[in-house]
Amino acid sequence: MKNNNTAVIHRLIRRNLKANRKRNFFLVAAIALTTLLLGSIFSIGFSILDSVKMEQLRLSGTTAHAAVGRPTASQLEQLKQLPYVKSVGTGYQVADIRNTPEMGGAYLFLHFFDKTDWEQFRAPANTDIMGDYPQAEDEIMELLLAVNRRGNTVLLVTHERRYADLCGRKIEISDGKI
């Protein structure tokens, strides 16, 4: 024997919804607010995690996971051959000015990074910072020449003849002789 209660069930639902409109309104509002609250909590949480990650990245100054001090050319080639090393870049501190009275006790460091080191490891740590980093090949040399024209002594050590030719006084070292 078939029993079709669909019409009776629909009628009961309609009567229940009409009789309890206030309760239903608060129930729907509570569900909507709970959904909004949970979405906000997750959104704020992920934003905080991203901020902490970026802060740690900027404090370390690089996205690199390891560093080797003063590697030789053969050591760099060995690193590049390792299957678990994705990329290898080099960076060197090429100049520093320490605790000069004219600078108010500030320290200034000049670093050289090859293209791989800059693009893959250093630049991601320097996002959303006002100003520009040198892009052109001679931009640092132009800066050093401007500093020198203002009366400051600049000591430049280079293998590039074109940079040495820009300097007023040159001291050449060849085969260990000055």
C-alpha positions in Angstrom: 0.0 0.0 0.0 1.5 3.3 -1.1 1.5 6.2 1.2 2.0 9.7 -0.2 2.6 12.2 2.7 4.4 14.8 0.5 1.5 17.3 0.5 1.0 16.9 4.3 4.7 17.5 4.9 4.8 20.6 2.8 1.8 22.0 4.5 3.4 21.3 8.0 6.6 23.1 6.8 4.8 26.1 5.6 2.8 26.4 8.8 5.9 26.0 10.9 7.8 28.7 8.9 4.8 31.1 9.2 4.3 30.4 12.9 8.0 30.8 13.8 9.2 33.7 11.6 11.1 35.5 14.3 12.9 32.4 15.4 13.7 31.5 11.8 15.1 35.1 11.1 17.4 34.8 14.1 18.5 31.3 13.0 19.4 32.5 9.5 21.1 35.6 10.9 23.1 33.4 13.4 24.3 31.1 10.6 25.2 34.1 8.4 27.2 35.8 11.2 28.9 32.6 12.1 30.0 32.1 8.5 31.3 35.7 8.4 33.1 35.3 11.7 34.8 32.0 10.7 35.8 33.5 7.3 37.2 36.6 9.0 39.2 34.5 11.5 40.8 32.4 8.7 41.5 35.5 6.6 43.2 37.3 9.5 45.1 34.2 10.4 46.5 33.6 6.9 47.4 37.4 6.7 49.3 37.2 10.0 51.2 34.0 8.8 52.1 35.8 5.5 53.3 38.9 7.4 55.5 36.8 9.8 56.9 34.9 6.8 57.8 38.2 5.0 59.3 39.7 8.2 61.5 36.6 8.7 62.5 36.8 5.0 63.5 40.5 5.3 65.4 39.9 8.5 67.5 37.2 6.9 67.8 39.3 3.7 67.6 36.2 1.4 65.4 33.3 0.5 68.5 31.0 0.3 68.5 28.0 2.6 72.3 27.7 2.9 75.5 29.7 2.5 79.1 28.8 1.8 81.8 31.3 2.8 84.3 32.2 0.0 83.7 29.2 -2.3 86.2 28.3 -5.0 85.1 27.9 -8.6 85.4 24.1 -8.3 83.2 24.2 -5.2 80.5 26.2 -7.0 80.5 23.7 -9.8 80.2 20.8 -7.4 77.2 22.6 -5.7 75.6 23.1 -9.1 75.9 19.4 -9.9 74.1 18.2 -6.7 70.6 17.0 -7.6 68.9 18.5 -4.6 70.3 22.0 -5.2 68.0 24.0 -7.3 70.2 27.1 -8.0 73.5 28.5 -6.9 74.2 32.3 -6.7 77.2 34.2 -5.4 77.4 37.4 -3.4 80.3 39.3 -1.9 80.8 42.2 0.4 83.0 44.5 -1.7 83.2 47.6 0.5 82.4 49.0 3.9 82.7 52.2 5.8 82.6 51.8 9.5 81.8 54.2 12.3 82.9 57.5 10.7 82.2 60.7 12.6 80.9 62.3 9.4 78.2 59.7 9.1 77.2 59.9 12.8 78.6 56.5 13.6 76.7 54.7 10.8 77.9 51.6 9.0 77.7 51.4 5.2 78.2 48.2 3.3 78.4 47.6 -0.5 77.6 44.1 -1.7 77.9 42.5 -5.1 75.4 39.8 -6.1 75.4 37.8 -9.4 72.2 37.7 -11.4 71.1 34.3 -9.9 71.7 35.4 -6.3 69.9 38.7 -6.8 66.9 37.5 -8.8 66.2 34.2 -7.0 67.4 34.9 -3.4 67.8 38.6 -2.6 65.1 40.4 -4.6 62.1 38.4 -3.1 63.3 39.6 0.3 63.1 43.3 -0.8 59.6 43.7 -2.1 57.4 46.6 -1.3 60.3 48.9 -0.4 60.4 52.5 -1.6 63.2 53.3 -3.9 65.1 51.4 -6.6 68.0 49.0 -6.5 70.7 49.5 -9.1 69.6 47.8 -12.4 72.2 49.0 -15.0 75.7 47.6 -15.1 77.4 50.9 -14.4 75.0 52.3 -11.9 77.2 51.5 -8.8 80.2 53.0 -10.5 78.4 56.2 -11.2 77.4 56.4 -7.5 81.0 55.8 -6.4 82.3 58.5 -8.8 79.6 61.0 -7.4 80.7 60.2 -3.9 84.4 60.8 -4.9 83.5 64.1 -6.6 82.0 65.3 -3.3 85.4 65.0 -1.7 85.3 61.5 -0.2 88.0 59.0 -0.8 86.8 55.9 -2.6 89.1 52.8 -2.7 88.1 50.7 -5.7 89.6 47.3 -6.3 88.7 45.9 -9.7 89.8 43.6 -12.5 87.9 45.8 -15.0 90.2 48.1 -16.9 87.3 50.4 -17.9 86.5 51.1 -14.3 90.1 51.6 -13.4 90.5 54.2 -16.2 87.7 56.3 -14.6 89.8 56.7 -11.4 92.1 59.6 -10.8 94.9 57.7 -9.1 95.7 54.1 -10.0 97.9 51.6 -8.2 98.3 48.4 -10.3 99.3 45.1 -8.9 100.5 42.5 -11.4 102.1 39.2 -10.5 102.4 40.3 -6.9 104.3 43.5 -7.7 103.1 47.1 -7.3 
